[in-house]
Amino acid sequence: MTTGVGSQGESLRPIWPHADALITSECRGLRFNGKYADVVALSTGDPTALRPTIDEETRKRVATLPAPRRDTALILGANGFLGAHLIGTLTRDPSITRVYAMIRPTDSQTVEQRLQATLDQYEISVDTAKVVFVEGNVTERRFGLSKERYLELADDVGLVYNCASSTDYVSSYLDLRQDWFVSLLRTLEFSITHTRKHVTYVGSIGAHLYQRPEDFRRADSWWYSGYAQMKWVNAALLGWLSQSDTYSVTLCEAPYILGSTQRGLDPGRAYSFWRIVEVAIAVGAIWDGPGMNYVPVDVICEVMARNATSEQPMTRLLPSNPEDYDHSLYADLLGLDLVTWDEFFGKVADLVGTKFAQTMLGDNIDILMRKVHKPEAILPADHDASWCDHRRLFELYFSTVKLKDMAASA
C-alpha cells in the first residue's frame, strides 16, 4: 500500500492496490480511491480514505512554475462578513496592487451594491481603487466565468482566499457536498492553472467535534452538523495536500470570528454564541465554564494576509485568543449569576422547554466547548497579541450586538 502524498514528492499509484483511481473533472490533478472518497472518509471517520495522489503530468508541470506572486489576490466569498473585512485589509496593504472580489449578483443588486452594503454594515474602510469586481460563483464550474475570463484571472492572481461557505446547521453533509467540497476542488484546480497560487482556506474548529468513531455516527444536530462535517472533510484533504510540493495551501481553522477590535460589529444572532448569550440574559445566569475561543475579524484578516505574503507561509493557522478566560467575565459584564451546568440547563428548560433547550445547548455544551475550543493558538511567530484584552473587547461586543428578548418571547 502506498502512502499517498509525501513531503518530498507525490506517490503516483492509487492508495489501495488493485483500485482504479478517479481523476475528478473538477480537480484533474488529484486522484482519489473512488468517486465518493470523501463520503467514505466521513462515514468511517478515517481521513486516510481521502488521501489523494497527484497525477505525474500535473506534478511535473507545476514543478516548473515559479512561486506564487504576492501582489494580487482573489477573495472567494468576498461579500461575507470575513471576506469584506479581508478586502479592507488587503487593499490597505501597500504591497498589494489588485484585489479581485468574487461576488454573485442578485436580481435586485449588482455586485458593487452588494459589497457596498456589507462595507457600510460593518463600517469597513477599503481602498476601492484596488478592487476589481468579478461576477462569479464558487459553486459553479470555472466559477461561472467564461473560459477566457477564467484564464485571464488565473494568469493574474497570486493569492487565493477561500472564505466562501454556508453556515447552514440544518442541511446534511450530502446536501452541502456538491457546493462546498466540490468547490474546494475547483479552487485547488484554479491554484495550479497557468500559474501557481497560494490558497488560504477558512475552516472551522467545529471540525474538532469529530474525534472518536462514535462521533461520526451521531445524528445531525446544531453541533454535530453537516456544516461541521464538511469542514472536517475539507480540512482532512488540505492536511494531506499541505505535505505536497505541488499545491501551496494554508488551512486557517477559525474559532468564533467576532467584530473588529475597534468597531465590534459582527453578524450577531447568526452565531449560536449570541443565541446562548440571549438565553443567559433571559434566565439571569450562565454556567461556570470556559470562555469560548474567538478572534476579532481584523486580527484574523491580518494573520491570513501576513501569512500568505510571507516567504514561507505556514500550512496551518488557528488564530485565536492566546490567553484563557472563563464565564465569570460574562457574568460580571452582564450582571448574571454564575451557576453549575445542570442549574443553567434547568433554568433554560424552564424558560423555553426541555426539547428546545436540548436542541440549542446539546447534551452538554460545556463538554463540547471544552472539546472544540482548544487552548492552543497557532499564529505566526512575530504576531503581536496585545489586542487580547478580553474585558475591553467583550464590553465592546456586548454594547454593539442587537439581541432578542428571549424572556419576552418565551
C-alpha positions in Angstrom: 0.0 0.0 0.0 1.4 3.4 -0.9 1.4 6.4 1.4 -0.3 8.9 -0.8 1.2 12.4 -0.7 4.7 12.8 0.7 6.7 15.8 1.6 9.4 15.1 -0.9 7.1 14.2 -3.8 3.9 12.6 -4.7 3.0 8.9 -5.0 1.6 8.1 -8.4 -0.2 4.9 -7.6 -3.7 4.5 -6.0 -3.7 4.3 -2.2 -5.1 0.8 -2.3 -3.6 -1.6 -4.8 -5.9 -3.0 -7.5 -8.2 0.0 -7.1 -8.9 2.3 -10.1 -8.2 5.8 -9.1 -10.5 8.6 -10.3 -9.3 11.9 -11.7 -12.2 14.3 -10.9 -13.3 16.7 -13.6 -13.1 19.5 -11.0 -9.5 18.9 -10.0 -7.9 16.9 -12.7 -4.5 16.7 -11.0 -5.8 14.8 -7.9 -6.6 11.1 -7.9 -8.8 9.5 -5.2 -9.6 5.9 -4.4 -13.1 6.3 -5.5 -15.7 8.8 -6.7 -17.0 9.2 -3.1 -13.8 9.0 -1.2 -14.9 12.0 1.0 -18.1 10.2 2.0 -16.2 7.0 2.8 -13.8 9.1 4.9 -16.6 10.7 6.8 -18.7 7.6 7.3 -15.7 5.7 8.7 -14.0 8.5 10.5 -10.9 7.7 8.6 -9.1 10.6 6.9 -6.7 8.2 5.1 -9.7 7.3 2.9 -9.5 10.8 1.5 -5.7 10.7 1.0 -5.1 11.8 -2.7 -2.3 11.0 -5.1 -1.2 13.5 -7.7 -1.1 12.9 -11.4 2.5 12.7 -12.6 2.0 15.0 -15.5 0.5 17.6 -13.2 3.3 17.3 -10.7 5.9 17.8 -13.4 4.1 20.7 -14.9 3.6 22.6 -11.6 7.2 21.9 -10.6 8.3 24.2 -13.5 6.1 27.1 -12.4 7.6 29.9 -10.3 6.4 30.6 -6.8 3.1 32.4 -6.4 3.2 36.1 -6.9 2.3 38.0 -3.7 0.9 41.3 -5.0 -2.5 40.2 -6.3 -5.3 38.4 -4.5 -8.7 36.8 -5.3 -11.3 36.5 -2.5 -14.0 33.9 -2.8 -17.0 34.8 -0.7 -15.9 38.5 -0.8 -19.4 39.8 0.2 -19.4 37.9 3.5 -18.5 39.2 6.9 -15.0 37.9 6.8 -14.4 38.4 3.0 -15.4 42.0 3.1 -13.0 42.7 6.0 -10.3 40.9 4.2 -10.8 43.2 1.2 -10.2 46.1 3.6 -7.1 44.6 5.0 -5.5 43.7 1.6 -6.3 47.0 -0.1 -4.7 48.9 2.7 -1.5 46.8 2.3 0.9 48.8 0.1 2.4 45.6 -1.3 -1.0 44.5 -2.8 -1.8 46.1 -6.2 -5.2 44.4 -7.0 -7.8 42.6 -5.0 -10.3 40.6 -7.1 -13.7 40.4 -5.2 -15.8 37.4 -6.5 -19.4 38.1 -5.7 -22.6 36.7 -7.1 -25.1 39.3 -8.3 -28.8 39.1 -7.4 -31.9 40.1 -9.3 -32.1 43.3 -7.2 -28.5 44.2 -6.6 -25.3 44.4 -8.6 -22.1 43.0 -7.1 -20.9 46.6 -6.4 -24.1 47.3 -4.5 -23.9 44.1 -2.5 -20.3 44.7 -1.4 -21.0 48.3 -0.5 -24.0 47.3 1.7 -21.7 44.9 3.6 -18.9 47.5 3.9 -21.5 50.0 5.3 -23.0 47.5 7.7 -19.7 46.7 9.3 -18.1 50.1 8.8 -15.1 48.7 6.8 -12.6 51.1 5.2 -11.5 50.0 1.7 -9.2 51.4 -1.0 -11.7 50.9 -3.8 -9.1 51.8 -6.4 -7.5 48.4 -5.9 -10.8 46.4 -6.1 -11.7 44.5 -9.3 -15.2 43.0 -9.2 -15.7 39.5 -10.6 -19.3 38.4 -11.1 -18.9 34.7 -10.3 -19.9 31.9 -8.1 -17.5 29.5 -6.5 -20.1 26.7 -6.6 -20.2 26.6 -10.4 -17.7 25.2 -12.9 -14.9 27.7 -13.7 -16.6 29.9 -11.0 -19.4 30.6 -13.5 -17.0 32.6 -15.8 -16.3 32.3 -19.5 -13.2 30.3 -20.3 -11.4 33.4 -21.4 -12.2 35.4 -18.2 -11.3 32.4 -16.1 -7.9 32.0 -17.7 -7.3 35.8 -17.5 -7.9 35.6 -13.8 -5.7 32.5 -13.5 -2.9 34.4 -15.1 -3.1 37.4 -12.8 -3.9 36.1 -9.4 -1.2 35.0 -6.9 -3.1 34.6 -3.6 -6.5 33.0 -3.2 -8.6 33.3 -0.1 -11.5 30.9 0.1 -13.9 32.5 2.6 -17.0 31.1 0.8 -19.2 28.8 2.8 -22.7 28.3 4.1 -23.2 28.4 7.8 -26.2 26.0 7.5 -26.5 23.8 10.5 -29.6 22.1 9.3 -28.6 20.5 5.9 -26.7 17.2 5.9 -23.2 16.8 4.5 -24.6 15.2 1.4 -26.8 18.3 0.9 -23.7 20.5 1.2 -21.2 18.3 -0.6 -21.7 19.5 -4.2 -21.3 23.1 -3.3 -18.7 23.2 -0.6 -16.5 20.1 -1.1 -16.5 20.2 -4.9 -16.0 24.0 -4.8 -12.7 23.4 -2.8 -11.6 21.0 -5.6 -12.4 23.8 -8.1 -10.3 26.2 -6.1 -7.4 23.8 -6.0 -7.6 23.3 -9.7 -7.6 27.1 -10.2 -4.5 27.3 -8.0 -2.4 25.4 -10.5 -4.0 26.7 -13.7 -1.4 28.6 -15.8 0.4 29.9 -12.7 0.9 28.7 -9.2 -1.2 30.3 -6.5 -1.2 30.1 -2.7 -4.6 29.1 -1.3 -5.8 30.1 2.2 -8.9 28.1 3.1 -11.0 29.2 6.1 -12.0 26.1 8.1 -13.6 25.8 11.5 -12.6 24.5 14.9 -16.1 22.9 14.8 -14.5 20.1 12.8 -12.7 19.0 16.0 -16.1 17.7 17.3 -15.3 14.7 15.2 -12.6 12.9 17.2 -13.8 9.4 18.0 -15.5 6.7 15.8 -18.9 7.3 17.6 -18.8 11.0 16.8 -19.1 10.2 13.1 -22.2 8.0 13.8 -24.1 10.7 15.7 -27.3 12.1 14.3 -27.0 15.5 12.8 -27.7 18.4 15.2 -26.8 22.0 15.6 -23.4 21.0 16.9 -22.7 17.7 15.1 -23.9 19.2 11.8 -23.4 18.7 8.1 -21.6 22.0 8.2 -19.0 20.8 10.7 -18.7 17.5 8.8 -18.0 19.5 5.6 -15.3 21.4 7.4 -13.8 18.2 8.7 -13.7 16.7 5.2 -12.1 19.8 3.6 -9.5 20.0 6.5 -8.6 16.4 6.0 -8.0 16.9 2.3 -5.9 20.1 2.9 -3.9 18.3 5.6 -2.7 15.8 3.0 -2.0 18.4 0.4 -0.1 20.6 2.8 2.6 17.9 2.7 2.8 18.2 -1.1 5.2 20.1 -3.3 2.5 20.7 -5.9 -0.2 22.6 -4.0 0.5 25.6 -1.9 -2.1 25.7 0.8 -2.9 27.0 4.3 -5.7 25.7 6.4 -6.9 28.5 8.7 -9.1 27.0 11.4 -11.3 29.7 12.6 -12.9 29.9 16.0 -15.8 32.3 16.5 -15.0 35.4 14.4 -16.3 38.4 16.3 -16.3 42.1 15.5 -13.1 44.1 14.9 -11.1 45.4 17.8 -12.3 48.9 17.1 -15.9 48.6 15.8 -17.1 45.4 17.5 -19.7 44.8 14.8 -20.4 41.2 13.7 -23.4 39.2 12.3 -25.0 38.9 15.8 -27.8 36.4 16.0 -26.4 34.4 13.1 -24.0 33.0 15.6 -25.0 30.3 18.1 -22.8 32.1 20.6 -25.1 35.1 20.7 -28.2 33.0 21.0 -26.7 31.4 24.1 -25.9 34.8 25.4 -29.6 35.7 24.8 -30.9 32.8 26.9 -28.3 33.5 29.6 -29.5 37.1 29.9 -33.1 35.8 29.8 -32.6 33.4 32.8 -30.2 35.8 34.6 -27.4 33.2 34.8 -24.5 31.5 32.9 -22.7 28.3 33.7 -19.2 28.3 35.3 -17.4 27.1 32.2 -14.5 28.2 30.0 -14.9 31.2 27.7 -15.2 30.3 24.0 -12.2 30.7 21.7 -12.7 33.7 19.5 -10.8 36.1 17.3 -11.6 39.6 16.2 -12.2 39.8 12.5 -9.5 42.4 11.8 -7.0 40.1 13.6 -7.8 37.0 11.6 -7.6 39.1 8.4 -4.2 40.5 9.3 -2.9 37.0 10.2 -4.1 35.4 6.9 -2.8 38.3 4.9 0.7 38.3 6.5 1.0 34.6 6.4 0.1 34.3 2.7 2.5 37.1 1.7 5.4 35.7 3.7 8.3 33.8 2.1 7.3 30.5 3.7 3.6 30.5 4.6 2.5 28.3 7.5 0.3 25.4 6.3 -2.0 25.6 9.3 -3.2 28.6 11.3 -5.5 28.8 14.3 -5.8 32.5 15.1 -7.5 32.6 18.5 -7.3 34.2 21.8 -3.8 33.3 23.2 -4.9 33.9 26.8 -7.6 31.8 28.5 -10.6 33.3 30.3 -13.9 31.9 31.7 -17.6 32.8 32.0 -17.1 34.8 35.2 -16.2 37.6 32.8 -19.6 37.4 31.0 -21.3 37.1 34.4 -19.6 40.3 35.6 -20.2 42.3 32.5 -23.8 41.3 32.1 -24.8 41.1 35.7 -25.5 37.3 35.7 -25.3 34.6 38.3 -22.6 32.1 37.9 -24.1 28.6 38.3 -23.3 25.0 37.5 -24.1 23.5 34.1 -27.1 21.5 35.5 -28.5 24.6 37.1 -28.1 26.6 33.9 -29.7 23.9 31.8 -32.6 23.7 34.2 -33.2 27.4 34.1 -33.2 27.4 30.2 -35.5 24.4 30.1 -38.0 26.1 32.4 -37.9 29.1 30.0 -38.1 27.6 26.6 -38.9 23.9 27.2 -36.6 20.9 27.6 -36.7 19.9 23.9 -35.7 23.3 22.6 -33.1 23.6 25.4 -31.6 20.3 24.2 -31.6 21.5 20.6 -29.8 24.7 21.4 -27.5 23.5 24.1 -26.9 19.9 23.1 -26.4 17.2 25.7 -23.9 19.3 27.4 -22.5 22.3 25.6 -19.9 22.8 28.3 -18.3 19.5 27.3 -18.5 20.3 23.6 -16.8 23.7 24.2 -14.0 22.1 26.1 -13.5 19.7 23.2 -13.7 22.2 20.4 -12.4 25.4 21.9 -8.8 24.3 22.5 -6.4 26.5 24.4 -3.9 26.5 21.7 -3.5 29.4 19.3 -1.4 28.8 16.1 -0.1 32.2 15.0 2.9 33.5 13.1 5.9 33.7 15.4 6.0 37.5 15.3 2.3 38.0 15.9 1.5 40.9 18.2 -1.2 39.6 20.7 -1.6 42.9 22.5 -5.2 43.0 21.1 -6.2 40.2 23.5 -7.9 42.3 26.3 -10.9 40.1 27.0 -12.7 42.7 29.2 -12.3 45.6 26.8 -13.3 43.5 23.8 -16.4 42.0 25.4 -17.5 45.3 26.8 -17.4 46.5 23.2 -19.2 43.4 21.8 -22.0 43.5 24.4 -22.5 47.2 23.7 -22.9 46.8 19.9 -24.7 43.5 19.4 -28.5 43.5 18.9 -30.1 40.6 20.8 -33.6 39.2 21.0 -35.5 39.4 24.3 -35.9 35.7 24.9 -37.7 36.2 28.2 -40.4 38.3 26.5 -40.8 35.8 23.6 -40.8 32.6 25.7 
